[in-house]
């Protein structure tokens, strides 16, 4: 005779790494009593700059939600418990006495831990972090009940896969592709070194922490929830968390680590604006491809970097070396309901104008929908911030940590300009290039900015120079 054994399994806030210790629960997708399956998204959390959906790694029935929406939760804290059903062998006698826990010998082999999203099997003891003194409203509190009998788990020792192709089932490979995760970079915890769904989700959650920080706070959209201050009503206090907190930390780190230099130039972009109109009307870049002045600014910057690759660099403090990056991952500052984020286009320098336009449109649309993946938020090498869309002429943008340069594109205005010996109205903009003076000296920065200006003044050079 067999009997069903029900036990509670706890799901913890994933460890997002890189020094981040907390995340905010934006929304719950389940409630107590709901049935959940392995891989089902149970909540959405905000870490650093990205909103990340968290899937549950096992089947069962939701027993309890430990925190409400809007709560900020420490990494490693239980956020949901699930009643899991399983099969046991012969039914145990009803009056069986409980087994007293026995202390393991000092040299005994440590027991295997459950693998949760963000946590692989670990050995050795653990040390509990001191909890912060906060008051949190608990959703659907459950009455105290005796702890269920633990279900023994057979120890599994993951083996390293042989060859360059990691071991994973087809559904796991598809999941990794959808999340932009390179399976070769994932630590396997499954039997015989197989990469599991939990491993992929853990790697994706950890990648969110190293996403590129916002370019500069000048054009940051209000952080949710929006707090509206009315004149004469007194002070309003807004909690510093989520995107705002990550932005502040990143900008302070950048400003006090990299010596910033900013240079400015005014450019006659009349020909560029005509070129943009021609591309829109002709549709030569392809159907449903949006064309904007930002596209040509991006192409001009990429062309200038191709001529001066030393500006696409990174400062390695530990090795005391300058690393010139092999490809340009172009970050574009995008305003979203939660604030300014900077996803990037991988290998932007290797794309054609039509390919760059398609990637730029997809990047902006995805960011505004709040669906930017962690992979798109990390690895940027240089950034463009388009302050002109807000009617701003220029600014002094702060570098993203780890990058050597950021270009601000100001508003395009009709101004009196000397053209062919006459003062006539022309379309003029102001460009501002901030760079890390440890990596980029004044000559290199000036040459790059001058090249971008020359390409925008005469956009036909994009063909000859590229």
C-alpha positions in Angstrom: 0.0 0.0 0.0 1.3 3.4 -0.9 0.3 6.8 0.5 0.7 10.3 -0.8 3.2 12.4 1.1 2.7 16.2 1.0 5.5 18.5 1.9 6.1 22.3 1.7 8.8 23.6 -0.6 10.0 27.2 -0.3 11.0 29.4 -3.1 13.5 32.2 -2.2 14.4 35.5 -3.8 17.2 34.6 -6.3 20.7 35.7 -5.6 21.3 38.3 -8.3 24.9 38.8 -7.4 27.2 41.8 -8.1 26.7 43.2 -4.6 22.9 43.6 -4.9 21.1 42.4 -1.8 17.4 43.1 -2.5 14.7 43.2 -5.1 11.2 44.7 -5.2 8.2 42.5 -5.9 6.3 44.3 -8.7 3.4 41.9 -9.1 2.2 38.4 -8.2 0.8 36.1 -11.0 -0.6 33.5 -8.5 -2.5 33.4 -5.2 -2.8 30.9 -2.4 -4.7 27.8 -3.6 -3.5 28.1 -7.2 -1.8 25.1 -8.9 1.6 25.8 -10.3 3.8 23.8 -12.6 7.6 23.7 -13.2 8.6 26.8 -15.1 5.5 28.8 -14.5 6.0 32.5 -13.8 4.8 33.3 -10.3 5.9 36.9 -9.9 7.8 39.8 -11.5 10.5 41.5 -9.5 12.7 44.6 -10.2 16.4 44.3 -9.8 18.8 47.1 -10.6 17.3 48.3 -13.9 15.4 45.4 -15.3 12.1 43.8 -14.5 12.6 40.0 -14.3 9.9 37.3 -14.3 10.6 34.5 -11.8 9.4 31.0 -12.6 8.8 28.4 -10.0 11.1 25.3 -10.3 8.6 22.7 -9.1 5.0 21.5 -9.3 2.4 21.9 -6.5 -0.2 24.1 -4.9 0.5 27.6 -3.6 0.3 27.6 0.2 1.4 31.1 1.1 2.7 34.4 -0.3 5.1 35.9 2.2 5.2 39.5 0.9 2.7 41.8 -0.8 3.3 43.6 -4.1 5.6 46.6 -3.7 7.6 45.0 -0.9 11.4 45.1 -1.0 12.8 41.7 -0.1 16.3 40.6 0.8 18.0 38.1 -1.5 17.7 34.6 0.0 14.4 35.4 1.8 11.5 33.0 1.2 8.8 34.7 -0.8 6.4 31.8 -1.6 5.8 28.3 -0.2 4.2 25.5 -2.3 2.7 22.2 -1.1 4.3 19.4 -3.2 2.7 16.0 -3.5 4.8 12.8 -4.0 4.7 9.1 -3.7 6.3 7.2 -0.8 6.9 3.5 -0.5 4.9 1.5 2.1 2.7 3.5 4.4 4.3 4.2 7.7 2.6 3.0 10.9 0.4 5.7 12.4 2.0 5.6 15.8 5.6 5.7 14.6 7.7 7.8 16.8 9.5 10.7 15.3 13.2 10.3 14.6 15.3 12.6 16.6 17.8 14.6 14.6 21.4 13.4 14.8 24.3 15.8 14.6 26.5 14.9 11.6 30.1 14.2 12.3 32.5 17.1 11.6 34.0 15.3 8.6 30.8 13.8 7.2 29.8 14.5 3.6 27.3 17.4 3.5 23.8 16.7 2.4 22.5 17.9 -1.0 20.4 21.1 -0.9 17.4 21.7 -3.0 18.3 23.6 -6.2 16.3 26.8 -6.4 16.4 29.6 -9.0 19.6 31.5 -8.3 21.1 28.8 -6.0 23.1 25.7 -7.0 24.2 22.9 -4.7 26.7 24.1 -2.1 28.8 22.4 0.4 29.9 23.4 3.9 28.1 25.6 6.4 26.2 28.7 5.8 26.0 31.9 7.7 22.7 33.7 8.0 22.7 37.4 7.2 21.4 39.8 9.8 17.9 40.7 8.9 16.9 44.3 8.5 14.5 45.7 11.0 11.5 46.4 8.8 7.8 45.9 9.1 6.2 44.0 6.2 2.6 43.1 5.6 2.3 39.4 5.0 -0.2 38.2 2.3 -2.5 35.4 3.3 -0.8 34.3 6.5 -1.1 30.6 7.2 -1.6 29.3 10.7 1.3 27.6 12.3 1.5 23.8 11.7 3.8 21.0 12.6 6.7 20.8 10.1 6.2 17.9 7.6 8.5 15.0 7.6 11.5 15.7 5.3 11.6 13.7 2.1 15.0 12.1 1.5 16.8 13.1 -1.6 19.5 11.0 -3.3 22.8 12.8 -3.5 23.6 13.9 -7.1 27.1 14.9 -8.0 27.1 17.0 -11.2 29.7 16.0 -13.7 31.4 18.3 -16.2 30.2 17.7 -19.7 32.7 16.7 -22.3 33.3 18.7 -25.4 32.3 22.2 -26.2 28.6 21.6 -26.5 26.9 21.8 -23.1 24.4 19.0 -22.2 20.8 20.2 -22.1 17.4 19.0 -23.2 15.8 20.8 -26.2 13.2 22.7 -24.0 16.1 24.0 -21.9 18.0 25.1 -25.0 14.9 26.9 -26.2 14.5 28.6 -22.8 18.1 29.7 -22.9 17.7 31.1 -26.4 14.6 33.1 -25.4 16.3 34.6 -22.4 19.5 35.3 -24.3 21.6 33.0 -22.1 24.8 31.3 -23.4 24.6 27.7 -22.2 28.4 27.5 -22.1 28.4 30.1 -19.4 25.9 28.3 -17.2 27.0 26.1 -14.3 25.2 22.8 -14.6 23.6 21.2 -11.5 21.7 18.3 -13.1 22.8 14.6 -13.2 25.9 14.0 -15.3 26.5 17.7 -15.8 23.2 18.4 -17.5 22.0 22.1 -17.6 18.5 22.3 -16.1 15.8 24.9 -16.3 16.7 26.2 -12.9 20.3 26.7 -13.9 19.2 28.8 -16.9 16.8 30.9 -14.8 19.5 31.4 -12.1 22.1 32.5 -14.7 19.5 35.0 -16.3 18.6 36.4 -12.9 22.3 36.9 -12.0 22.9 38.5 -15.4 20.3 41.2 -14.6 22.6 42.6 -11.9 25.4 43.4 -14.3 23.3 45.2 -16.8 24.5 48.6 -18.0 23.4 51.4 -15.6 21.5 54.4 -16.9 23.5 56.9 -18.9 22.6 60.0 -17.0 19.8 61.2 -14.8 18.8 64.3 -16.9 15.9 62.5 -18.7 14.9 59.9 -16.2 11.2 59.1 -16.2 9.3 59.1 -12.9 9.9 55.9 -10.9 6.8 53.9 -10.0 4.8 54.7 -8.0 4.5 58.2 -9.3 4.4 60.8 -6.5 2.8 64.1 -7.5 3.8 67.1 -5.3 1.3 70.0 -5.1 2.5 73.5 -4.4 1.7 74.5 -0.8 1.1 71.0 0.6 4.5 70.6 2.3 7.4 68.2 1.7 6.9 64.9 -0.1 9.2 62.0 0.6 9.9 59.4 -2.1 11.6 56.1 -1.1 14.9 55.5 -2.9 14.6 52.0 -4.4 14.5 50.1 -7.7 15.8 52.0 -10.7 16.3 55.2 -8.9 18.5 53.5 -6.3 20.6 51.7 -8.9 20.9 54.9 -11.0 22.2 56.8 -8.0 24.7 54.2 -7.0 26.0 53.8 -10.6 26.3 57.5 -11.2 28.2 58.2 -8.0 30.6 55.3 -8.7 31.2 56.5 -12.2 31.6 60.2 -11.3 34.1 59.5 -8.5 36.0 56.7 -10.4 36.5 58.0 -13.9 37.8 61.5 -14.6 35.2 63.0 -16.9 35.9 65.4 -19.8 33.1 66.7 -22.0 33.6 68.4 -25.4 30.9 70.2 -27.4 30.4 71.0 -31.1 27.5 72.6 -33.1 26.7 70.9 -36.4 24.7 71.9 -39.5 22.6 68.8 -40.0 20.4 70.1 -42.8 21.7 67.5 -45.2 21.2 64.7 -42.6 17.6 65.7 -42.0 17.0 65.7 -45.8 18.6 62.3 -46.0 16.3 61.0 -43.2 13.2 62.3 -45.1 14.4 60.6 -48.3 14.9 57.2 -46.5 11.5 57.5 -45.0 9.8 58.3 -48.3 11.6 55.7 -50.4 11.4 52.8 -48.0 14.8 51.6 -49.3 15.8 50.3 -45.9 12.9 47.9 -45.8 9.2 47.8 -45.0 8.2 48.7 -41.4 11.7 50.0 -40.7 11.6 53.3 -38.7 14.1 55.9 -39.8 15.0 58.8 -37.5 17.9 61.2 -37.0 19.1 59.0 -34.1 19.8 56.2 -36.6 22.3 58.4 -38.6 23.8 59.7 -35.4 24.4 56.1 -34.3 25.9 55.2 -37.7 28.1 58.3 -37.6 29.4 57.4 -34.2 30.1 53.8 -35.2 31.9 54.9 -38.3 34.1 57.3 -36.2 34.9 54.5 -33.8 35.9 52.3 -36.7 38.4 55.0 -37.6 39.5 55.5 -34.0 39.0 52.0 -32.2 41.0 53.2 -29.2 37.9 55.0 -27.9 36.0 51.7 -27.6 38.0 50.7 -24.5 37.7 49.7 -20.9 39.9 50.3 -17.9 41.0 47.2 -16.1 41.9 48.3 -12.6 43.0 44.9 -11.3 45.4 44.3 -14.2 46.3 47.9 -14.6 45.6 47.6 -18.4 43.5 49.3 -21.0 41.3 46.8 -22.8 40.4 47.8 -26.4 37.2 46.0 -27.1 36.9 43.8 -30.2 33.3 44.8 -31.1 31.1 47.8 -30.4 28.0 47.1 -28.3 26.1 50.3 -28.7 23.9 51.4 -25.8 20.9 53.5 -26.4 19.3 55.3 -23.4 15.5 54.6 -23.4 12.9 56.2 -21.2 10.5 53.6 -19.7 7.7 53.9 -17.1 10.2 52.7 -14.4 13.0 55.0 -15.4 15.9 55.3 -17.9 17.5 52.1 -18.9 20.4 51.5 -21.4 20.0 48.3 -23.5 22.6 47.8 -26.1 22.9 46.5 -29.7 25.4 43.7 -29.8 28.1 44.1 -32.5 26.5 47.3 -33.8 29.6 48.2 -35.7 29.2 45.1 -37.9 25.7 45.9 -39.1 24.5 47.6 -42.3 22.4 50.7 -42.1 19.2 48.7 -42.6 20.3 46.1 -40.0 21.1 48.9 -37.5 17.7 50.5 -38.1 15.9 47.3 -37.5 17.9 46.5 -34.3 17.4 50.1 -33.0 13.6 50.0 -33.5 13.3 46.6 -31.8 15.5 47.7 -28.9 13.5 50.8 -28.2 10.1 49.1 -28.5 11.1 46.2 -26.2 12.5 48.7 -23.6 9.3 50.7 -23.6 7.2 47.6 -23.1 9.5 46.7 -20.1 10.5 43.4 -21.8 14.2 44.0 -22.1 16.1 40.8 -21.4 19.1 40.8 -19.0 21.4 39.9 -21.8 20.5 43.1 -23.7 21.4 45.1 -20.6 25.0 44.0 -20.2 28.2 44.3 -22.1 27.8 47.8 -23.5 30.9 49.6 -24.7 29.7 53.0 -25.7 26.4 54.9 -25.3 24.2 57.5 -27.0 21.7 59.5 -25.0 19.2 61.4 -27.1 18.3 64.4 -24.9 17.0 66.3 -28.0 13.6 64.4 -27.8 12.9 66.5 -24.6 13.8 69.8 -26.4 17.2 70.0 -24.6 20.1 71.4 -26.5 22.9 69.5 -24.8 24.3 68.2 -21.5 27.3 66.7 -19.8 26.3 63.0 -19.7 27.9 60.8 -17.0 29.7 57.7 -18.3 28.3 54.2 -17.7 30.8 52.4 -15.5 33.1 50.3 -17.6 32.7 52.4 -20.7 35.0 55.0 -22.1 32.6 57.4 -23.9 29.0 58.6 -24.1 27.6 60.9 -26.8 24.7 63.3 -26.1 22.5 64.2 -29.1 20.7 67.5 -28.6 17.6 69.0 -30.2 17.7 70.0 -33.9 16.7 73.6 -34.3 16.4 76.0 -37.2 19.1 78.7 -36.6 20.8 81.4 -38.6 24.0 79.9 -40.1 26.7 81.0 -42.5 26.3 78.7 -45.5 28.1 79.4 -48.8 29.0 82.9 -47.7 25.4 83.9 -46.7 23.5 83.9 -43.4 20.6 81.5 -44.0 18.3 79.4 -41.8 19.8 75.9 -41.3 19.0 72.8 -39.2 21.5 72.8 -36.3 22.2 70.5 -33.4 24.7 70.3 -30.6 26.7 67.2 -29.8 28.4 66.6 -26.4 31.0 63.8 -26.0 32.0 62.8 -22.4 34.9 60.4 -22.1 37.2 58.8 -19.4 40.4 60.8 -19.5 42.4 57.8 -18.2 41.6 56.0 -21.5 40.9 58.9 -23.9 43.2 61.9 -24.2 42.0 65.3 -25.6 43.3 64.6 -29.1 41.5 61.2 -29.4 38.2 62.6 -28.0 38.4 65.6 -30.3 39.0 63.5 -33.4 36.1 61.2 -32.7 33.7 64.1 -32.0 34.9 66.0 -35.1 34.4 62.9 -37.3 30.9 62.4 -36.0 30.1 66.1 -36.8 31.6 65.9 -40.3 29.6 62.7 -41.1 26.4 64.4 -39.9 27.1 67.6 -41.9 27.8 65.5 -45.0 26.0 62.1 -44.6 27.3 60.9 -48.0 30.6 60.3 -46.2 28.9 57.5 -44.3 29.3 55.5 -47.5 32.8 56.5 -48.4 34.2 56.4 -44.8 32.4 53.3 -43.8 
